[in-house]
Amino acid sequence: MDLYLQVSLEASKRLTQAYSTSFSSGIKTLDKEFHEAIYAVYGFVRLADEIVDTFYDSDQANLLARFRQDTYLAIEEKISLNPILHSFQWAVNTFHMERELIDAFLYSMEMDLTDRDYDEPTYKKYIYGSAEVVGLMCLRVFCAGDLAEYDRLKSDACALGSAFQKINFLRDVKSDFEDRGRVYFPGIDYESFTELQKKEIEADIQLDFDAGLRGIENLPPKAKKGVLLAYEYYIRLFEKIKQVPVERLKSERIRVPDWEKLMIYLRV
């Protein structure tokens, strides 16, 4: 491996560690052969997410358009002077990640710049692009070229990503609405969000979790522990969210404290 790629992969690793201790802990439980590629995927996703959720004083649409162009050039030319994109193109080209996955992800990021209310089709499209395809990129890495295994696990991987994203929507419902003017759940008015609507969303999440767990059980052994750790963390967050009323979700961000995260990490 050349020095520039090593430096680029280290940059993606450091970015991941800075932004998400939970995700970093999960990566550590994967087999070492997966670490660099998963860090590369996370780094790419995080940069795009920063553009749409943080850089409000800049021309976000222009930044995202340039990011899209730079991403595809990096993949095509197999090099980028942006170390995060250089590590990502390496992962894409090494593990044969489909262009469609990247297209869908970037489209969902574009939706965050314009869409504020979602109907059922756009809600599903957003979740697919923002969460499910990230799971599929990781699955490409875990299956390491085994196309039959990838095809067999795709549906359950999508369900798990969907569950994670929907829980994020519930956890962040306050900040999404108050800071960004977004309500992701279709048919939900933030001001009149009811307990019945919350329970319906939770039932939908549980169906996704059931399918996702089935997929985890069939993952390659080298990948299973890391994905199971993420599942256990989100299950615990889900349990806490189910226990609180809507009004509390609208007043505070429910979280799993660090000591509980440590207990989950030690248990898995």
Accessible surface in RSA format (square Angstrom, percent):
REM  Atomic radii and reference values for relative SASA: ProtOr
REM  Chains: A
REM  Algorithm: Lee & Richards
REM  Probe-radius: 1.40
REM  Slices: 20
REM RES _ NUM      All-atoms   Total-Side   Main-Chain    Non-polar    All polar
REM                ABS   REL    ABS   REL    ABS   REL    ABS   REL    ABS   REL
RES MET A   1   120.81  62.6  44.21  29.3  76.59 182.4  55.31  47.0  65.50  86.8
RES ASP A   2    87.74  61.5  72.79  72.4  14.96  35.4  49.05 115.4  38.69  38.6
RES LEU A   3   133.38  74.3 126.64  90.6   6.74  17.0 126.80  89.1   6.58  17.7
RES TYR A   4    76.98  35.9  71.35  40.6   5.63  14.7  73.85  55.5   3.13   3.9
RES LEU A   5    14.74   8.2  14.74  10.5   0.00   0.0  14.74  10.3   0.00   0.0
RES GLN A   6    86.82  48.5  79.25  57.9   7.57  18.0  21.80  46.4  65.02  49.3
RES VAL A   7    82.27  54.1  79.21  71.7   3.06   7.4  81.40  70.7   0.87   2.4
RES SER A   8     0.00   0.0   0.00   0.0   0.00   0.0   0.00   0.0   0.00   0.0
RES LEU A   9     7.77   4.3   5.47   3.9   2.30   5.8   5.81   4.1   1.97   5.3
RES GLU A  10    72.21  41.5  69.50  52.6   2.71   6.5  33.98  65.7  38.23  31.2
RES ALA A  11    28.67  26.4  20.02  30.9   8.66  19.7  25.55  36.0   3.12   8.3
RES SER A  12     0.00   0.0   0.00   0.0   0.00   0.0   0.00   0.0   0.00   0.0
RES LYS A  13    73.14  35.7  73.14  44.9   0.00   0.0  19.80  17.8  53.35  56.8
RES ARG A  14   156.79  65.8 151.58  77.3   5.20  12.4  46.13  63.0 110.65  67.1
RES LEU A  15    28.52  15.9  21.38  15.3   7.14  17.9  27.75  19.5   0.77   2.1
RES THR A  16     0.00   0.0   0.00   0.0   0.00   0.0   0.00   0.0   0.00   0.0
RES GLN A  17    67.88  38.0  57.18  41.8  10.70  25.5  22.17  47.2  45.71  34.7
RES ALA A  18    85.35  78.5  42.54  65.6  42.82  97.4  53.41  75.2  31.94  84.6
RES TYR A  19   109.41  51.1  78.09  44.4  31.32  81.5  51.76  38.9  57.66  71.1
RES SER A  20    24.10  20.4  18.84  25.1   5.26  12.1  12.42  26.4  11.69  16.4
RES THR A  21    95.77  68.1  89.84  91.1   5.93  14.1  73.93  99.3  21.84  33.0
RES SER A  22    38.20  32.3  24.06  32.1  14.13  32.6  27.99  59.6  10.21  14.3
RES PHE A  23    73.55  36.8  66.24  41.0   7.30  19.0  72.33  43.9   1.21   3.5
RES SER A  24     6.50   5.5   6.50   8.7   0.00   0.0   6.50  13.9   0.00   0.0
RES SER A  25    36.93  31.2  36.84  49.2   0.10   0.2   8.50  18.1  28.43  39.8
RES GLY A  26     9.82  12.1   0.00   N/A   9.82  12.1   9.71  26.6   0.11   0.2
RES ILE A  27     3.55   2.0   2.66   2.0   0.89   2.1   2.77   2.0   0.77   2.1
RES LYS A  28   122.15  59.6 101.60  62.3  20.55  48.9  47.41  42.7  74.74  79.6
RES THR A  29    23.46  16.7   5.58   5.7  17.89  42.6  12.01  16.1  11.45  17.3
RES LEU A  30    12.94   7.2   6.77   4.8   6.17  15.5   7.08   5.0   5.87  15.8
RES ASP A  31    51.49  36.1  40.52  40.3  10.98  26.0  10.86  25.6  40.63  40.5
RES LYS A  32   174.38  85.1 161.75  99.2  12.62  30.1 104.32  93.9  70.06  74.6
RES GLU A  33    96.26  55.3  63.90  48.3  32.36  77.1  41.30  79.9  54.96  44.9
RES PHE A  34     5.69   2.8   5.69   3.5   0.00   0.0   5.69   3.4   0.00   0.0
RES HIS A  35    33.06  18.1  33.06  23.0   0.00   0.0  17.68  18.2  15.37  17.9
RES GLU A  36    73.91  42.4  73.11  55.3   0.80   1.9  24.06  46.5  49.85  40.7
RES ALA A  37     0.74   0.7   0.42   0.6   0.32   0.7   0.42   0.6   0.32   0.9
RES ILE A  38     3.67   2.1   3.60   2.7   0.07   0.2   3.60   2.6   0.07   0.2
RES TYR A  39     8.16   3.8   8.16   4.6   0.00   0.0   5.33   4.0   2.83   3.5
RES ALA A  40     0.00   0.0   0.00   0.0   0.00   0.0   0.00   0.0   0.00   0.0
RES VAL A  41     2.02   1.3   2.02   1.8   0.00   0.0   2.02   1.8   0.00   0.0
RES TYR A  42    24.05  11.2  22.02  12.5   2.03   5.3  22.52  16.9   1.53   1.9
RES GLY A  43     0.00   0.0   0.00   N/A   0.00   0.0   0.00   0.0   0.00   0.0
RES PHE A  44     0.00   0.0   0.00   0.0   0.00   0.0   0.00   0.0   0.00   0.0
RES VAL A  45    25.28  16.6  25.28  22.9   0.00   0.0  25.28  22.0   0.00   0.0
RES ARG A  46    54.50  22.9  53.61  27.3   0.89   2.1   1.15   1.6  53.35  32.3
RES LEU A  47    43.68  24.3  43.18  30.9   0.50   1.3  43.18  30.3   0.50   1.3
RES ALA A  48     0.00   0.0   0.00   0.0   0.00   0.0   0.00   0.0   0.00   0.0
RES ASP A  49    34.02  23.8  34.01  33.9   0.01   0.0   5.88  13.8  28.15  28.1
RES GLU A  50    21.18  12.2  21.18  16.0   0.00   0.0   3.60   7.0  17.58  14.4
RES ILE A  51    12.72   7.2  12.72   9.5   0.00   0.0  12.72   9.2   0.00   0.0
RES VAL A  52     1.69   1.1   0.00   0.0   1.69   4.1   0.00   0.0   1.69   4.6
RES ASP A  53    32.28  22.6  25.90  25.8   6.39  15.1   7.71  18.2  24.57  24.5
RES THR A  54    67.18  47.8  52.88  53.6  14.30  34.1  44.33  59.5  22.85  34.5
RES PHE A  55    82.43  41.2  76.66  47.5   5.77  15.0  82.43  50.0   0.00   0.0
RES TYR A  56   114.92  53.7  90.62  51.6  24.29  63.2  90.55  68.0  24.36  30.0
RES ASP A  57   156.22 109.4 115.44 114.9  40.78  96.4  42.32  99.6 113.90 113.6
RES SER A  58    57.88  48.9  39.62  52.9  18.26  42.1  16.92  36.0  40.96  57.4
RES ASP A  59    92.67  64.9  76.02  75.7  16.65  39.4  37.99  89.4  54.68  54.5
RES GLN A  60    30.08  16.8  26.45  19.3   3.62   8.6   3.17   6.7  26.91  20.4
RES ALA A  61    64.24  59.1  55.44  85.5   8.80  20.0  57.00  80.3   7.24  19.2
RES ASN A  62    67.35  46.4  61.64  59.6   5.71  13.8  13.66  32.9  53.69  51.9
RES LEU A  63    44.02  24.5  41.57  29.7   2.45   6.2  41.57  29.2   2.45   6.6
RES LEU A  64     3.39   1.9   3.39   2.4   0.00   0.0   3.39   2.4   0.00   0.0
RES ALA A  65    56.44  51.9  47.08  72.7   9.36  21.3  51.18  72.1   5.26  13.9
RES ARG A  66   127.61  53.6 126.42  64.4   1.19   2.8  40.70  55.6  86.91  52.7
RES PHE A  67    14.98   7.5  11.73   7.3   3.25   8.5  14.54   8.8   0.44   1.3
RES ARG A  68    60.51  25.4  60.51  30.8   0.00   0.0  32.82  44.9  27.69  16.8
RES GLN A  69   110.68  61.9 104.80  76.6   5.89  14.0  28.59  60.9  82.09  62.3
RES ASP A  70    67.02  46.9  64.01  63.7   3.01   7.1  10.01  23.6  57.01  56.9
RES THR A  71     0.44   0.3   0.36   0.4   0.08   0.2   0.44   0.6   0.00   0.0
RES TYR A  72    30.11  14.1  27.33  15.5   2.78   7.2  27.95  21.0   2.15   2.7
RES LEU A  73    76.97  42.9  76.63  54.8   0.34   0.9  76.86  54.0   0.11   0.3
RES ALA A  74     2.07   1.9   0.94   1.5   1.13   2.6   1.62   2.3   0.45   1.2
RES ILE A  75    30.44  17.3  27.93  20.8   2.51   6.1  27.93  20.1   2.51   6.8
RES GLU A  76   138.88  79.7 110.20  83.4  28.68  68.3  43.22  83.6  95.66  78.1
RES GLU A  77   104.95  60.3  79.27  60.0  25.68  61.1  31.24  60.4  73.71  60.2
RES LYS A  78   132.27  64.5 119.99  73.6  12.28  29.2  63.22  56.9  69.05  73.6
RES ILE A  79    92.31  52.5  88.34  65.8   3.98   9.6  88.34  63.6   3.98  10.8
RES SER A  80    15.83  13.4   8.68  11.6   7.15  16.5   9.03  19.2   6.80   9.5
RES LEU A  81   165.31  92.1 141.64 101.3  23.67  59.5 142.48 100.1  22.83  61.4
RES ASN A  82    54.19  37.4  46.40  44.8   7.79  18.8  21.01  50.6  33.18  32.1
RES PRO A  83    49.13  35.8  49.13  44.8   0.00   0.0  49.13  40.6   0.00   0.0
RES ILE A  84    13.98   8.0  13.98  10.4   0.00   0.0  13.98  10.1   0.00   0.0
RES LEU A  85     1.73   1.0   1.38   1.0   0.35   0.9   1.38   1.0   0.35   0.9
RES HIS A  86    12.09   6.6  12.09   8.4   0.00   0.0   8.54   8.8   3.54   4.1
RES SER A  87     0.00   0.0   0.00   0.0   0.00   0.0   0.00   0.0   0.00   0.0
RES PHE A  88     0.83   0.4   0.83   0.5   0.00   0.0   0.83   0.5   0.00   0.0
RES GLN A  89     9.56   5.3   9.54   7.0   0.01   0.0   0.23   0.5   9.32   7.1
RES TRP A  90    50.43  20.2  48.15  23.3   2.27   5.3  36.62  19.5  13.81  22.4
RES ALA A  91     0.00   0.0   0.00   0.0   0.00   0.0   0.00   0.0   0.00   0.0
RES VAL A  92     7.25   4.8   6.17   5.6   1.08   2.6   6.17   5.4   1.08   2.9
RES ASN A  93    44.75  30.9  29.28  28.3  15.46  37.2  16.50  39.7  28.24  27.3
RES THR A  94    64.05  45.6  43.41  44.0  20.64  49.2  41.70  56.0  22.35  33.8
RES PHE A  95    33.50  16.8  28.10  17.4   5.40  14.0  30.34  18.4   3.16   9.1
RES HIS A  96   129.48  70.8 116.37  80.9  13.11  33.5  81.70  84.2  47.77  55.6
RES MET A  97    10.01   5.2   0.00   0.0  10.01  23.8   0.01   0.0  10.00  13.3
RES GLU A  98    51.99  29.8  44.42  33.6   7.57  18.0  41.02  79.3  10.96   8.9
RES ARG A  99   141.40  59.4 132.53  67.6   8.87  21.1  54.87  75.0  86.53  52.4
RES GLU A 100    88.24  50.7  83.58  63.2   4.67  11.1  61.55 119.1  26.70  21.8
RES LEU A 101     2.95   1.6   2.95   2.1   0.00   0.0   2.95   2.1   0.00   0.0
RES ILE A 102     1.25   0.7   1.25   0.9   0.00   0.0   1.25   0.9   0.00   0.0
RES ASP A 103    51.39  36.0  49.50  49.3   1.89   4.5  23.06  54.3  28.33  28.3
RES ALA A 104    17.89  16.5   9.50  14.7   8.39  19.1  16.96  23.9   0.93   2.5
RES PHE A 105     1.13   0.6   1.13   0.7   0.00   0.0   1.13   0.7   0.00   0.0
RES LEU A 106     0.29   0.2   0.29   0.2   0.00   0.0   0.29   0.2   0.00   0.0
RES TYR A 107    94.32  44.0  94.32  53.7   0.00   0.0  54.98  41.3  39.34  48.5
RES SER A 108     0.18   0.1   0.18   0.2   0.00   0.0   0.00   0.0   0.18   0.2
RES MET A 109     5.75   3.0   5.75   3.8   0.00   0.0   5.75   4.9   0.00   0.0
RES GLU A 110    63.35  36.4  61.19  46.3   2.16   5.1  22.71  43.9  40.64  33.2
RES MET A 111     8.93   4.6   7.29   4.8   1.64   3.9   8.93   7.6   0.00   0.0
RES ASP A 112     2.79   2.0   1.72   1.7   1.07   2.5   0.00   0.0   2.79   2.8
RES LEU A 113    40.26  22.4  18.96  13.6  21.30  53.6  20.27  14.2  19.99  53.8
RES THR A 114   103.35  73.5  77.14  78.2  26.21  62.5  72.29  97.1  31.06  47.0
RES ASP A 115    41.75  29.2  37.03  36.9   4.72  11.2   8.67  20.4  33.08  33.0
RES ARG A 116    93.57  39.3  89.01  45.4   4.56  10.9  39.52  54.0  54.04  32.8
RES ASP A 117   115.17  80.7  92.54  92.1  22.63  53.5  36.28  85.4  78.90  78.7
RES TYR A 118     9.30   4.3   0.29   0.2   9.01  23.5   2.04   1.5   7.26   9.0
RES ASP A 119    81.97  57.4  72.97  72.6   9.00  21.3  38.49  90.6  43.49  43.4
RES GLU A 120    82.97  47.6  80.09  60.6   2.87   6.8  45.46  87.9  37.50  30.6
RES PRO A 121    92.98  67.8  81.76  74.5  11.22  40.8  88.53  73.1   4.45  27.6
RES THR A 122    47.29  33.6  46.67  47.3   0.62   1.5  46.16  62.0   1.13   1.7
RES TYR A 123    14.89   6.9  14.87   8.5   0.01   0.0  11.65   8.8   3.24   4.0
RES LYS A 124   127.80  62.3 122.16  75.0   5.65  13.5  72.30  65.1  55.51  59.1
RES LYS A 125   113.10  55.2 105.40  64.7   7.69  18.3  64.77  58.3  48.33  51.5
RES TYR A 126     9.07   4.2   9.07   5.2   0.00   0.0   0.61   0.5   8.46  10.4
RES ILE A 127     3.71   2.1   3.71   2.8   0.00   0.0   3.71   2.7   0.00   0.0
RES TYR A 128    64.47  30.1  64.47  36.7   0.00   0.0  52.52  39.5  11.95  14.7
RES GLY A 129     0.19   0.2   0.00   N/A   0.19   0.2   0.19   0.5   0.00   0.0
RES SER A 130    12.98  11.0   2.18   2.9  10.79  24.9   2.18   4.7  10.79  15.1
RES ALA A 131    14.49  13.3   8.39  12.9   6.10  13.9  11.67  16.4   2.83   7.5
RES GLU A 132    28.75  16.5  28.75  21.7   0.00   0.0   0.05   0.1  28.70  23.4
RES VAL A 133     0.00   0.0   0.00   0.0   0.00   0.0   0.00   0.0   0.00   0.0
RES VAL A 134    27.32  18.0  27.32  24.7   0.00   0.0  27.32  23.7   0.00   0.0
RES GLY A 135    23.91  29.5   0.00   N/A  23.91  29.5  19.37  53.1   4.54  10.2
RES LEU A 136     2.46   1.4   2.46   1.8   0.00   0.0   2.46   1.7   0.00   0.0
RES MET A 137     0.00   0.0   0.00   0.0   0.00   0.0   0.00   0.0   0.00   0.0
RES CYS A 138    16.02  12.1  16.02  17.9   0.00   0.0   5.70  14.4  10.33  11.1
RES LEU A 139     3.96   2.2   3.67   2.6   0.29   0.7   3.79   2.7   0.17   0.5
RES ARG A 140    27.33  11.5  26.59  13.6   0.75   1.8   2.67   3.6  24.66  14.9
RES VAL A 141     0.00   0.0   0.00   0.0   0.00   0.0   0.00   0.0   0.00   0.0
RES PHE A 142    17.12   8.6  12.22   7.6   4.90  12.7  12.22   7.4   4.90  14.0
RES CYS A 143     7.54   5.7   1.65   1.8   5.89  13.8   2.09   5.3   5.45   5.9
RES ALA A 144    64.48  59.3  35.12  54.2  29.36  66.8  38.63  54.4  25.85  68.5
RES GLY A 145    51.91  64.0   0.00   N/A  51.91  64.0  27.33  75.0  24.58  55.1
RES ASP A 146    69.94  49.0  60.03  59.7   9.92  23.5  23.52  55.3  46.43  46.3
RES LEU A 147   109.58  61.0 105.84  75.7   3.74   9.4 105.84  74.3   3.74  10.1
RES ALA A 148    78.42  72.1  63.17  97.5  15.25  34.7  70.34  99.1   8.08  21.4
RES GLU A 149    34.32  19.7  31.86  24.1   2.46   5.9   6.82  13.2  27.50  22.5
RES TYR A 150     3.12   1.5   3.12   1.8   0.00   0.0   2.96   2.2   0.17   0.2
RES ASP A 151    93.79  65.7  75.52  75.2  18.27  43.2  27.05  63.7  66.74  66.6
RES ARG A 152   139.76  58.7 111.62  56.9  28.14  67.0  75.37 103.0  64.39  39.0
RES LEU A 153     4.35   2.4   3.83   2.7   0.52   1.3   3.83   2.7   0.52   1.4
RES LYS A 154    75.26  36.7  75.25  46.2   0.02   0.0  26.46  23.8  48.80  52.0
RES SER A 155    84.62  71.5  73.70  98.4  10.91  25.1  46.02  98.0  38.59  54.1
RES ASP A 156    13.44   9.4  12.79  12.7   0.66   1.6   1.59   3.8  11.85  11.8
RES ALA A 157    20.55  18.9  11.18  17.3   9.37  21.3  18.24  25.7   2.31   6.1
RES CYS A 158    21.74  16.4  21.66  24.2   0.08   0.2  10.84  27.5  10.89  11.7
RES ALA A 159    15.00  13.8   9.90  15.3   5.10  11.6  14.70  20.7   0.30   0.8
RES LEU A 160    15.45   8.6  15.45  11.1   0.00   0.0  15.45  10.9   0.00   0.0
RES GLY A 161     8.97  11.1   0.00   N/A   8.97  11.1   8.19  22.5   0.79   1.8
RES SER A 162     5.87   5.0   5.87   7.8   0.00   0.0   2.30   4.9   3.57   5.0
RES ALA A 163     0.00   0.0   0.00   0.0   0.00   0.0   0.00   0.0   0.00   0.0
RES PHE A 164    35.52  17.8  35.52  22.0   0.00   0.0  35.52  21.5   0.00   0.0
RES GLN A 165    23.75  13.3  22.70  16.6   1.06   2.5   1.71   3.6  22.04  16.7
RES LYS A 166    15.44   7.5  15.44   9.5   0.00   0.0   1.39   1.3  14.04  15.0
RES ILE A 167     0.00   0.0   0.00   0.0   0.00   0.0   0.00   0.0   0.00   0.0
RES ASN A 168    31.67  21.8  31.33  30.3   0.34   0.8   5.85  14.1  25.82  25.0
RES PHE A 169     9.68   4.8   7.93   4.9   1.75   4.6   8.04   4.9   1.64   4.7
RES LEU A 170     0.01   0.0   0.01   0.0   0.00   0.0   0.01   0.0   0.00   0.0
RES ARG A 171    32.61  13.7  31.42  16.0   1.19   2.8   1.28   1.7  31.33  19.0
RES ASP A 172    25.25  17.7  23.95  23.8   1.30   3.1   6.47  15.2  18.77  18.7
RES VAL A 173     9.20   6.1   7.60   6.9   1.60   3.9   9.16   8.0   0.04   0.1
RES LYS A 174    66.51  32.4  66.51  40.8   0.00   0.0  26.71  24.0  39.80  42.4
RES SER A 175    32.71  27.6  30.13  40.2   2.57   5.9  26.74  56.9   5.96   8.4
RES ASP A 176    13.19   9.2  13.19  13.1   0.00   0.0   2.18   5.1  11.01  11.0
RES PHE A 177    65.10  32.6  59.94  37.1   5.16  13.4  59.94  36.3   5.16  14.8
RES GLU A 178    98.13  56.3  62.01  46.9  36.12  86.0  28.88  55.9  69.25  56.5
RES ASP A 179   100.48  70.4  68.96  68.6  31.52  74.5  21.70  51.1  78.79  78.6
RES ARG A 180    59.69  25.1  47.13  24.0  12.56  29.9  11.89  16.2  47.80  29.0
RES GLY A 181    35.95  44.3   0.00   N/A  35.95  44.3  24.31  66.7  11.64  26.1
RES ARG A 182     7.09   3.0   6.14   3.1   0.94   2.2   0.00   0.0   7.09   4.3
RES VAL A 183    11.04   7.3   7.58   6.9   3.46   8.3  10.35   9.0   0.69   1.9
RES TYR A 184    11.68   5.5   9.45   5.4   2.22   5.8   4.82   3.6   6.86   8.5
RES PHE A 185     8.24   4.1   6.04   3.7   2.20   5.7   6.04   3.7   2.20   6.3
RES PRO A 186    33.35  24.3  18.23  16.6  15.12  55.0  18.51  15.3  14.84  92.2
RES GLY A 187    75.21  92.7   0.00   N/A  75.21  92.7  45.25 124.2  29.96  67.1
RES ILE A 188    22.48  12.8  10.49   7.8  11.98  28.9  11.32   8.1  11.16  30.3
RES ASP A 189    81.84  57.3  73.26  72.9   8.58  20.3  28.74  67.6  53.10  53.0
RES TYR A 190    14.67   6.9  11.01   6.3   3.66   9.5  10.28   7.7   4.39   5.4
RES GLU A 191   125.79  72.2 102.68  77.7  23.11  55.0  51.42  99.5  74.38  60.7
RES SER A 192    69.15  58.4  56.81  75.8  12.34  28.4  50.41 107.4  18.73  26.2
RES PHE A 193     9.92   5.0   0.15   0.1   9.77  25.4   0.15   0.1   9.77  28.0
RES THR A 194    64.71  46.0  59.45  60.3   5.26  12.5  62.27  83.6   2.44   3.7
RES GLU A 195    77.55  44.5  74.40  56.3   3.15   7.5  56.87 110.0  20.68  16.9
RES LEU A 196   121.42  67.6 115.83  82.9   5.59  14.1 118.30  83.1   3.11   8.4
RES GLN A 197    46.60  26.1  45.36  33.1   1.25   3.0  14.74  31.4  31.86  24.2
RES LYS A 198     5.01   2.4   5.01   3.1   0.00   0.0   0.24   0.2   4.77   5.1
RES LYS A 199   127.97  62.4 122.76  75.3   5.21  12.4  77.45  69.7  50.52  53.8
RES GLU A 200   104.88  60.2  93.29  70.6  11.59  27.6  42.62  82.4  62.25  50.8
RES ILE A 201    19.32  11.0  16.57  12.3   2.75   6.6  19.17  13.8   0.15   0.4
RES GLU A 202    13.38   7.7  12.34   9.3   1.04   2.5   5.38  10.4   8.00   6.5
RES ALA A 203    60.38  55.5  50.13  77.4  10.24  23.3  58.43  82.3   1.94   5.1
RES ASP A 204    55.63  39.0  52.74  52.5   2.88   6.8  19.97  47.0  35.66  35.6
RES ILE A 205     0.00   0.0   0.00   0.0   0.00   0.0   0.00   0.0   0.00   0.0
RES GLN A 206    66.63  37.3  66.63  48.7   0.00   0.0  36.72  78.2  29.91  22.7
RES LEU A 207   124.42  69.3 118.02  84.4   6.40  16.1 118.14  83.0   6.28  16.9
RES ASP A 208    22.96  16.1  22.15  22.1   0.80   1.9   0.80   1.9  22.15  22.1
RES PHE A 209     0.17   0.1   0.17   0.1   0.00   0.0   0.17   0.1   0.00   0.0
RES ASP A 210    78.93  55.3  68.85  68.5  10.08  23.8  30.47  71.7  48.46  48.3
RES ALA A 211    18.67  17.2  17.85  27.5   0.83   1.9  18.07  25.4   0.61   1.6
RES GLY A 212     1.11   1.4   0.00   N/A   1.11   1.4   0.00   0.0   1.11   2.5
RES LEU A 213    56.90  31.7  56.90  40.7   0.00   0.0  56.90  40.0   0.00   0.0
RES ARG A 214   126.66  53.2 124.59  63.5   2.07   4.9  55.54  75.9  71.12  43.1
RES GLY A 215     5.95   7.3   0.00   N/A   5.95   7.3   5.83  16.0   0.11   0.3
RES ILE A 216     5.20   3.0   4.37   3.3   0.84   2.0   4.37   3.1   0.84   2.3
RES GLU A 217   106.67  61.2  92.31  69.8  14.36  34.2  36.18  70.0  70.49  57.6
RES ASN A 218    67.47  46.5  55.97  54.1  11.50  27.7   6.09  14.7  61.38  59.3
RES LEU A 219    16.78   9.3  11.20   8.0   5.58  14.0  11.20   7.9   5.58  15.0
RES PRO A 220    21.53  15.7  18.24  16.6   3.29  12.0  21.53  17.8   0.00   0.0
RES PRO A 221   118.72  86.5 102.10  93.1  16.62  60.4 104.01  85.9  14.71  91.4
RES LYS A 222   110.60  54.0  99.80  61.2  10.80  25.7  68.75  61.9  41.85  44.6
RES ALA A 223     0.00   0.0   0.00   0.0   0.00   0.0   0.00   0.0   0.00   0.0
RES LYS A 224    71.25  34.8  71.25  43.7   0.00   0.0  33.92  30.5  37.32  39.8
RES LYS A 225    99.44  48.5  96.46  59.2   2.98   7.1  46.11  41.5  53.33  56.8
RES GLY A 226     5.17   6.4   0.00   N/A   5.17   6.4   1.96   5.4   3.21   7.2
RES VAL A 227    23.79  15.7  20.95  19.0   2.85   6.9  23.76  20.6   0.03   0.1
RES LEU A 228    48.59  27.1  48.59  34.8   0.00   0.0  48.59  34.1   0.00   0.0
RES LEU A 229    11.65   6.5  11.65   8.3   0.00   0.0  11.65   8.2   0.00   0.0
RES ALA A 230    35.58  32.7  29.43  45.4   6.15  14.0  35.57  50.1   0.00   0.0
RES TYR A 231    22.26  10.4  22.26  12.7   0.00   0.0   7.53   5.7  14.72  18.2
RES GLU A 232    44.75  25.7  43.69  33.1   1.05   2.5   1.77   3.4  42.97  35.1
RES TYR A 233    31.42  14.7  31.42  17.9   0.00   0.0  19.27  14.5  12.15  15.0
RES TYR A 234    33.51  15.6  33.51  19.1   0.00   0.0  13.08   9.8  20.42  25.2
RES ILE A 235    32.43  18.5  32.43  24.2   0.00   0.0  32.43  23.4   0.00   0.0
RES ARG A 236    67.48  28.3  67.18  34.2   0.30   0.7  21.34  29.2  46.14  28.0
RES LEU A 237     0.05   0.0   0.05   0.0   0.00   0.0   0.05   0.0   0.00   0.0
RES PHE A 238     2.26   1.1   2.26   1.4   0.00   0.0   2.26   1.4   0.00   0.0
RES GLU A 239    66.56  38.2  65.65  49.7   0.91   2.2  18.84  36.4  47.72  39.0
RES LYS A 240    44.03  21.5  42.58  26.1   1.45   3.4  12.47  11.2  31.56  33.6
RES ILE A 241     0.00   0.0   0.00   0.0   0.00   0.0   0.00   0.0   0.00   0.0
RES LYS A 242    87.44  42.7  69.31  42.5  18.13  43.2  32.54  29.3  54.90  58.5
RES GLN A 243   136.07  76.1 100.00  73.1  36.07  85.9  44.51  94.7  91.56  69.4
RES VAL A 244     9.57   6.3   7.06   6.4   2.50   6.0   8.31   7.2   1.26   3.4
RES PRO A 245    69.06  50.3  65.17  59.4   3.88  14.1  68.36  56.4   0.70   4.3
RES VAL A 246     3.01   2.0   3.01   2.7   0.00   0.0   3.01   2.6   0.00   0.0
RES GLU A 247   114.74  65.9 110.07  83.3   4.67  11.1  63.10 122.1  51.64  42.2
RES ARG A 248   104.18  43.7  99.85  50.9   4.33  10.3  28.53  39.0  75.65  45.8
RES LEU A 249     0.00   0.0   0.00   0.0   0.00   0.0   0.00   0.0   0.00   0.0
RES LYS A 250    27.58  13.5  18.74  11.5   8.84  21.0  12.56  11.3  15.02  16.0
RES SER A 251    70.34  59.4  48.94  65.3  21.40  49.3  40.85  87.0  29.49  41.3
RES GLU A 252    73.64  42.3  67.97  51.4   5.67  13.5  27.64  53.5  46.00  37.6
RES ARG A 253   131.01  55.0 113.76  58.0  17.24  41.1  51.75  70.7  79.26  48.0
RES ILE A 254     5.85   3.3   4.52   3.4   1.34   3.2   5.85   4.2   0.00   0.0
RES ARG A 255   117.83  49.5 111.57  56.9   6.26  14.9  52.16  71.3  65.68  39.8
RES VAL A 256     0.05   0.0   0.00   0.0   0.05   0.1   0.00   0.0   0.05   0.1
RES PRO A 257    31.70  23.1  31.70  28.9   0.00   0.0  31.70  26.2   0.00   0.0
RES ASP A 258    98.37  68.9  91.15  90.7   7.23  17.1  37.12  87.4  61.25  61.1
RES TRP A 259   165.91  66.6 158.64  76.8   7.27  17.1 147.17  78.5  18.73  30.4
RES GLU A 260    19.68  11.3  19.01  14.4   0.67   1.6   6.11  11.8  13.58  11.1
RES LYS A 261    52.49  25.6  47.28  29.0   5.20  12.4  26.57  23.9  25.92  27.6
RES LEU A 262   100.44  55.9  96.19  68.8   4.25  10.7  99.96  70.2   0.48   1.3
RES MET A 263   103.66  53.7 102.57  67.9   1.09   2.6  80.15  68.1  23.51  31.2
RES ILE A 264     6.79   3.9   6.79   5.1   0.00   0.0   6.79   4.9   0.00   0.0
RES TYR A 265    75.95  35.5  71.36  40.6   4.59  11.9  44.38  33.4  31.56  38.9
RES LEU A 266   120.03  66.8  89.56  64.1  30.47  76.6  92.48  64.9  27.55  74.1
RES ARG A 267   155.29  65.2 121.46  61.9  33.84  80.6  76.53 104.6  78.77  47.7
RES VAL A 268    32.99  21.7   4.26   3.9  28.73  69.2  25.51  22.2   7.48  20.3
END  Absolute sums over single chains surface
CHAIN  1 A    12858.0      11005.4       1852.6       7276.4       5581.6
END  Absolute sums over all chains
TOTAL         12858.0      11005.4       1852.6       7276.4       5581.6
